[in-house]
Amino acid sequence: MIKTHTSMKMLSLAALMALGLSACGAKDDERTAGQKLDGAIATAEQKSEAAKAEASKEAGEAKQAMKEVAQDAKAASKKAADKVTDAVADAAITTRINTELARDPQLSALKINVDTLQGRVALKGKAPNAAARERATSLAASVSGVSSVDNQLAIDPKT
């Protein structure tokens, strides 16, 4: 009788444990452990693909942003180069006009300020007479690259 009583206790204990274990799992989930593992793997793969797609999208956006920055830098560089080129061209025009003025006997001794901006020349200072003033305009206008001459020379017979 002791053996039967111990066997009954063991059987009851196993039944209680089985009942307890079944309560721990999802009640409606009748899948096997292998099926549950396959489902977990499929879910992980879906999340991985979604993460890859999001990373790819972000990489594309970053690439586009970098392309725009490169284009902006290229445009700024070109603009700066154009400014330097214009400044060099204007300085060359000013130098050639000063050379031409220095060759003229009446204008060479005078202090004539020549300013050039984008090919537009301004002459400032004094000329000894109207003919010398007009000659300064003609000399400046004859230099390559000059688009206009603003002769602001005052006539001063004392010079």
C-alpha positions as a Python dict, from the first residue, in 0.01 Angstrom:
ca = {
    (1, 'M'): (0, 0, 0),
    (2, 'I'): (288, 233, 63),
    (3, 'K'): (408, 178, -293),
    (4, 'T'): (65, 261, -431),
    (5, 'H'): (35, 566, -212),
    (6, 'T'): (379, 693, -325),
    (7, 'S'): (292, 620, -688),
    (8, 'M'): (-30, 816, -651),
    (9, 'K'): (155, 1109, -501),
    (10, 'M'): (404, 1103, -785),
    (11, 'L'): (128, 1084, -1045),
    (12, 'S'): (-57, 1372, -883),
    (13, 'L'): (260, 1576, -864),
    (14, 'A'): (336, 1515, -1235),
    (15, 'A'): (-20, 1614, -1328),
    (16, 'L'): (7, 1933, -1126),
    (17, 'M'): (338, 2016, -1288),
    (18, 'A'): (197, 1957, -1635),
    (19, 'L'): (-100, 2176, -1550),
    (20, 'G'): (132, 2447, -1422),
    (21, 'L'): (350, 2434, -1729),
    (22, 'S'): (52, 2453, -1961),
    (23, 'A'): (-70, 2761, -1774),
    (24, 'C'): (263, 2934, -1838),
    (25, 'G'): (231, 2914, -2216),
    (26, 'A'): (-15, 3097, -2439),
    (27, 'K'): (-352, 2931, -2411),
    (28, 'D'): (-446, 2961, -2778),
    (29, 'D'): (-99, 2875, -2912),
    (30, 'E'): (-100, 2509, -3004),
    (31, 'R'): (221, 2529, -3207),
    (32, 'T'): (514, 2303, -3143),
    (33, 'A'): (845, 2436, -3015),
    (34, 'G'): (990, 2406, -3365),
    (35, 'Q'): (701, 2603, -3511),
    (36, 'K'): (744, 2871, -3244),
    (37, 'L'): (1117, 2890, -3327),
    (38, 'D'): (1042, 2919, -3700),
    (39, 'G'): (796, 3201, -3626),
    (40, 'A'): (1052, 3384, -3414),
    (41, 'I'): (1313, 3349, -3689),
    (42, 'A'): (1066, 3478, -3951),
    (43, 'T'): (983, 3778, -3731),
    (44, 'A'): (1353, 3852, -3679),
    (45, 'E'): (1415, 3830, -4055),
    (46, 'Q'): (1126, 4072, -4124),
    (47, 'K'): (1262, 4318, -3870),
    (48, 'S'): (1610, 4281, -4019),
    (49, 'E'): (1479, 4353, -4371),
    (50, 'A'): (1287, 4655, -4242),
    (51, 'A'): (1602, 4784, -4070),
    (52, 'K'): (1804, 4730, -4390),
    (53, 'A'): (1545, 4919, -4594),
    (54, 'E'): (1548, 5208, -4345),
    (55, 'A'): (1929, 5217, -4343),
    (56, 'S'): (1934, 5214, -4723),
    (57, 'K'): (1686, 5502, -4733),
    (58, 'E'): (1892, 5704, -4485),
    (59, 'A'): (2211, 5630, -4681),
    (60, 'G'): (2043, 5756, -4998),
    (61, 'E'): (1933, 6074, -4823),
    (62, 'A'): (2283, 6127, -4685),
    (63, 'K'): (2433, 6072, -5030),
    (64, 'Q'): (2193, 6329, -5181),
    (65, 'A'): (2276, 6579, -4906),
    (66, 'M'): (2649, 6530, -4968),
    (67, 'K'): (2595, 6576, -5341),
    (68, 'E'): (2414, 6905, -5278),
    (69, 'V'): (2692, 7024, -5045),
    (70, 'A'): (2950, 6936, -5312),
    (71, 'Q'): (2753, 7129, -5575),
    (72, 'D'): (2725, 7430, -5343),
    (73, 'A'): (3098, 7418, -5273),
    (74, 'K'): (3174, 7395, -5645),
    (75, 'A'): (2950, 7695, -5718),
    (76, 'A'): (3109, 7897, -5435),
    (77, 'S'): (3454, 7805, -5561),
    (78, 'K'): (3366, 7912, -5915),
    (79, 'K'): (3221, 8239, -5787),
    (80, 'A'): (3537, 8309, -5585),
    (81, 'A'): (3756, 8221, -5884),
    (82, 'D'): (3550, 8452, -6106),
    (83, 'K'): (3596, 8735, -5854),
    (84, 'V'): (3970, 8681, -5850),
    (85, 'T'): (3979, 8668, -6230),
    (86, 'D'): (3778, 8991, -6251),
    (87, 'A'): (4005, 9162, -5997),
    (88, 'V'): (4316, 9056, -6190),
    (89, 'A'): (4162, 9173, -6518),
    (90, 'D'): (4069, 9509, -6361),
    (91, 'A'): (4421, 9550, -6219),
    (92, 'A'): (4569, 9476, -6562),
    (93, 'I'): (4342, 9738, -6723),
    (94, 'T'): (4443, 9996, -6461),
    (95, 'T'): (4811, 9922, -6521),
    (96, 'R'): (4778, 9954, -6901),
    (97, 'I'): (4589, 10287, -6868),
    (98, 'N'): (4855, 10422, -6629),
    (99, 'T'): (5120, 10319, -6883),
    (100, 'E'): (4936, 10502, -7164),
    (101, 'L'): (4891, 10813, -6948),
    (102, 'A'): (5264, 10808, -6859),
    (103, 'R'): (5353, 10816, -7231),
    (104, 'D'): (5156, 11139, -7288),
    (105, 'P'): (5378, 11447, -7232),
    (106, 'Q'): (5102, 11659, -7079),
    (107, 'L'): (4943, 11383, -6867),
    (108, 'S'): (5255, 11196, -6752),
    (109, 'A'): (5351, 11446, -6483),
    (110, 'L'): (5001, 11455, -6340),
    (111, 'K'): (4861, 11248, -6060),
    (112, 'I'): (4559, 11084, -6223),
    (113, 'N'): (4385, 10822, -6018),
    (114, 'V'): (4259, 10533, -6230),
    (115, 'D'): (3997, 10304, -6074),
    (116, 'T'): (3865, 10001, -6263),
    (117, 'L'): (3572, 9781, -6164),
    (118, 'Q'): (3442, 9514, -6402),
    (119, 'G'): (3593, 9697, -6699),
    (120, 'R'): (3440, 10033, -6603),
    (121, 'V'): (3709, 10296, -6558),
    (122, 'A'): (3690, 10614, -6351),
    (123, 'L'): (3954, 10885, -6400),
    (124, 'K'): (3999, 11128, -6109),
    (125, 'G'): (4240, 11416, -6060),
    (126, 'K'): (4331, 11722, -6266),
    (127, 'A'): (4410, 11792, -6631),
    (128, 'P'): (4590, 12102, -6758),
    (129, 'N'): (4327, 12174, -7027),
    (130, 'A'): (4019, 12035, -7201),
    (131, 'A'): (4224, 11873, -7480),
    (132, 'A'): (4439, 11681, -7227),
    (133, 'R'): (4124, 11578, -7038),
    (134, 'E'): (3971, 11436, -7359),
    (135, 'R'): (4298, 11268, -7452),
    (136, 'A'): (4292, 11089, -7112),
    (137, 'T'): (3943, 10959, -7196),
    (138, 'S'): (4056, 10840, -7540),
    (139, 'L'): (4367, 10671, -7401),
    (140, 'A'): (4167, 10488, -7135),
    (141, 'A'): (3895, 10384, -7381),
    (142, 'S'): (4154, 10240, -7622),
    (143, 'V'): (4274, 9982, -7368),
    (144, 'S'): (4145, 9628, -7425),
    (145, 'G'): (3881, 9522, -7172),
    (146, 'V'): (3751, 9873, -7098),
    (147, 'S'): (3373, 9886, -7128),
    (148, 'S'): (3326, 10251, -7029),
    (149, 'V'): (3519, 10556, -6906),
    (150, 'D'): (3389, 10801, -6647),
    (151, 'N'): (3618, 11101, -6681),
    (152, 'Q'): (3599, 11300, -6358),
    (153, 'L'): (3916, 11498, -6427),
    (154, 'A'): (3890, 11867, -6335),
    (155, 'I'): (4060, 12121, -6560),
    (156, 'D'): (4327, 12311, -6369),
    (157, 'P'): (4549, 12533, -6589),
    (158, 'K'): (4804, 12556, -6304),
    (159, 'T'): (4906, 12192, -6357),
}
